[in-house]
Amino acid sequence: MTDPDDSKAPLLDHLIELRRRLLWVVATLLSGFFICLYFARPIFAVLVQPLLAAGQGKLIYTDIFEAFFVEVKVAFFAALMLAFPVFATQLWRFVAPGLYVKEKKAFLPFLLITPFFFGGGAAFAYYVAMPWALKFLLGFEGNIGGVTQEALPAIGNYLNFVTRFLFGFGVAFLSPVLLMILERANIVSLAQLTSSRRYAIVACAGVAAVLTPPDAVSMLLLLVPLYSLYEFAILAIRLTHWRAARAAPKSKDSEV
């Protein structure tokens, strides 16, 4: 078995190292926040495009401080998105010295593909899920018994809607990475994943209900791709097992 990297420093040294990594994270987040605060309006202009595409051209605010706090939230939201690679890098640099070389080779690819899966989920939410959900939710406008029913979404309410969609779909799209890590760590097996499909559907429905606004369309828009990603994870694990099985005879032949 390969020896782990040199990590015999006392607990105090580990705490100092953790503090240094956290300071890098906080400094990056604060720098990104102030930069994004300067561009808060252009960033929010991008976030309102799905609402505009759904036919709603007006946002209101009734609290005198609401518009200002929305720009602050937009800046913080954008800073989190931009600083995510730094978070992941600092986490890896803190954890990696305590891993075996084989473990590093196993987990590093998953760390590298995590931003792409998260970005894919956020892109799916922005270009597909949000426009469909908004068209459905805004479709209740009209005349009811002689009374006009009109949607006047508040600026803060809409920002909460957007962030729930983007973060919810981004985190949900990380499920294949999580499942592959659990299988690689021998916490779950391929047989368990394949035999638990009915439970996976229930779990996906629960996650979709928590991460999306309380309407059936939004829930289905997350439920379908989330379960599809579960099947994708099973397929990817099968592929890795198949490649490992093909490589095993070659390694034995080289030893002979």
C-alpha positions in Angstrom: 0.0 0.0 0.0 1.3 3.4 -0.9 2.3 5.6 2.0 0.4 8.8 2.4 2.0 12.2 1.9 4.0 13.6 4.7 1.4 15.1 7.1 2.9 14.7 10.6 2.4 18.3 11.6 0.7 18.7 15.0 -2.9 19.7 15.3 -2.0 23.4 15.8 -0.3 23.4 12.4 -3.4 21.9 10.8 -5.5 24.6 12.4 -3.2 27.3 11.1 -3.3 25.8 7.6 -7.1 25.7 7.8 -7.2 29.4 8.9 -5.0 30.3 6.0 -7.2 28.5 3.5 -10.3 30.2 5.0 -8.7 33.6 4.8 -8.1 33.0 1.1 -11.7 32.1 0.6 -13.0 35.1 2.5 -10.7 37.5 0.7 -11.7 36.1 -2.7 -15.4 36.3 -1.7 -15.1 39.9 -0.5 -13.1 41.0 -3.5 -15.7 39.4 -5.8 -18.5 40.9 -3.9 -17.3 44.5 -4.3 -16.5 44.0 -7.9 -19.9 42.5 -8.6 -21.6 45.2 -6.5 -20.3 47.7 -9.1 -21.8 45.6 -11.9 -25.0 44.6 -9.9 -27.4 46.3 -12.3 -26.0 44.7 -15.5 -25.9 41.3 -13.7 -29.5 41.7 -12.6 -30.4 42.7 -16.1 -29.2 39.3 -17.3 -31.2 37.6 -14.5 -34.5 39.3 -15.6 -34.3 38.1 -19.2 -36.4 34.9 -18.6 -39.1 37.1 -17.0 -39.0 39.4 -20.0 -39.2 36.5 -22.4 -42.3 35.2 -20.5 -44.1 38.5 -21.3 -43.7 40.3 -18.0 -42.0 43.7 -18.4 -42.4 45.2 -15.0 -41.0 44.6 -11.5 -42.1 46.6 -8.5 -40.8 47.3 -5.0 -42.9 48.6 -2.1 -40.2 48.7 0.5 -38.0 51.8 0.2 -34.8 49.8 0.9 -35.8 46.8 -1.2 -34.1 47.8 -4.5 -30.8 48.5 -2.7 -30.8 45.2 -0.8 -31.6 43.4 -4.0 -28.4 44.8 -5.6 -26.4 43.7 -2.5 -27.9 40.2 -2.8 -27.2 40.1 -6.6 -23.6 41.0 -5.9 -23.2 38.3 -3.2 -24.9 35.7 -5.4 -22.6 36.5 -8.4 -19.5 36.6 -6.1 -20.4 33.1 -4.8 -20.7 31.8 -8.4 -17.4 33.4 -9.5 -15.5 32.3 -6.4 -16.5 28.7 -6.5 -13.3 27.5 -8.3 -11.3 29.2 -5.5 -13.3 27.4 -2.8 -12.8 24.1 -4.5 -9.1 24.7 -5.0 -8.5 25.7 -1.3 -10.5 22.7 -0.1 -8.5 20.3 -2.3 -5.2 21.8 -1.1 -6.2 21.4 2.5 -7.4 17.8 2.1 -5.0 16.4 -0.5 -1.9 16.1 1.8 -3.8 13.6 3.9 -4.8 11.3 1.0 -3.0 8.4 -0.5 -1.7 8.8 -4.0 -4.3 6.4 -5.3 -7.1 8.4 -3.6 -5.8 11.6 -5.1 -6.0 10.1 -8.6 -9.5 8.8 -7.9 -11.0 12.0 -6.5 -9.3 14.8 -8.4 -11.2 14.2 -11.7 -14.5 14.5 -9.8 -13.4 17.8 -8.3 -12.4 19.1 -11.7 -15.8 18.2 -13.3 -17.9 19.6 -10.5 -18.0 23.2 -11.8 -19.1 21.9 -15.2 -22.0 20.0 -13.8 -23.0 22.9 -11.5 -22.8 25.3 -14.5 -24.8 22.9 -16.6 -27.5 22.7 -14.0 -27.6 26.5 -13.7 -27.7 26.9 -17.5 -30.6 24.4 -17.8 -32.5 26.4 -15.1 -31.9 29.7 -16.9 -32.6 28.7 -20.5 -35.2 25.9 -20.0 -36.8 25.6 -16.6 -37.3 29.2 -15.6 -39.0 30.3 -18.9 -41.4 27.4 -18.8 -42.1 27.9 -15.1 -42.7 31.7 -15.5 -45.0 31.2 -18.5 -47.1 28.8 -16.4 -47.1 31.0 -13.3 -47.9 34.2 -15.2 -50.6 32.4 -17.1 -53.1 33.0 -14.3 -53.4 36.7 -15.4 -56.7 37.7 -17.0 -60.3 38.6 -16.3 -62.0 36.8 -13.5 -65.7 37.6 -12.9 -65.2 41.1 -14.3 -62.1 41.7 -12.2 -58.7 42.0 -13.8 -56.0 39.8 -12.3 -52.6 41.1 -13.0 -49.1 39.8 -12.0 -46.9 42.5 -10.4 -43.9 40.6 -9.1 -41.8 42.3 -6.5 -38.1 42.7 -7.3 -37.0 40.9 -4.1 -39.5 38.1 -4.7 -38.2 37.6 -8.2 -34.6 37.5 -7.1 -35.4 34.8 -4.5 -37.2 32.8 -7.3 -34.1 33.1 -9.6 -31.6 32.2 -7.0 -33.6 29.1 -5.8 -33.8 27.9 -9.4 -30.1 28.5 -10.3 -28.7 27.1 -7.0 -31.3 24.3 -6.8 -30.6 23.0 -10.3 -26.9 23.6 -10.0 -26.7 21.5 -6.8 -29.1 18.9 -8.1 -26.9 18.4 -11.2 -24.0 17.4 -8.9 -25.8 14.2 -8.0 -23.9 12.0 -10.5 -20.6 13.2 -9.1 -21.7 12.4 -5.6 -23.0 9.0 -6.5 -19.7 8.1 -8.3 -17.7 9.3 -5.4 -19.8 7.2 -3.0 -19.4 4.2 -5.3 -15.6 4.8 -5.6 -15.4 4.9 -1.8 -17.3 1.6 -1.5 -20.1 3.2 0.4 -22.7 2.2 -2.1 -22.4 -0.4 -4.9 -23.6 -0.6 -8.5 -26.0 -3.4 -7.6 -27.5 -1.2 -4.8 -28.0 1.7 -7.2 -29.6 -0.4 -9.9 -32.0 -2.1 -7.4 -33.0 1.2 -5.7 -34.5 3.0 -8.7 -38.0 3.2 -7.2 -36.5 4.8 -4.0 -34.4 7.1 -6.2 -37.6 8.4 -7.9 -39.1 9.2 -4.5 -35.9 10.9 -3.3 -35.7 12.9 -6.5 -39.3 14.1 -6.0 -38.4 15.1 -2.5 -35.3 17.1 -3.6 -37.3 18.7 -6.4 -40.0 19.7 -3.9 -37.5 21.3 -1.6 -35.3 23.1 -4.2 -38.0 24.5 -6.4 -40.9 26.9 -5.9 -44.1 25.2 -4.7 -45.7 24.5 -8.1 -46.0 21.2 -10.0 -44.4 22.5 -13.2 -41.2 23.6 -11.4 -41.0 20.4 -9.5 -41.4 18.3 -12.7 -38.8 20.4 -14.5 -36.3 19.4 -11.9 -37.5 15.9 -11.2 -37.1 14.6 -14.8 -33.5 15.7 -15.3 -32.6 14.8 -11.7 -33.7 11.2 -12.2 -32.1 11.2 -15.7 -28.8 12.1 -14.0 -29.3 9.2 -11.6 -29.4 6.8 -14.6 -26.5 8.6 -16.1 -24.5 8.0 -12.9 -25.3 4.3 -13.1 -24.2 4.2 -16.8 -21.0 6.0 -16.0 -20.2 3.6 -13.2 -20.8 0.7 -15.5 -18.5 2.2 -18.0 -15.7 2.7 -15.4 -16.1 -1.0 -14.3 -15.9 -2.1 -17.9 -12.8 -0.1 -18.6 -11.2 -1.5 -15.3 -12.1 -5.0 -16.4 -10.4 -4.5 -19.8 -7.3 -3.0 -18.2 -6.9 -5.8 -15.7 -5.8 -8.5 -18.2 -3.3 -6.2 -19.8 -1.7 -5.4 -16.5 -1.4 -9.1 -15.7 0.2 -9.7 -19.1 2.7 -6.9 -18.5 3.7 -8.4 -15.1 4.3 -11.8 -16.8 
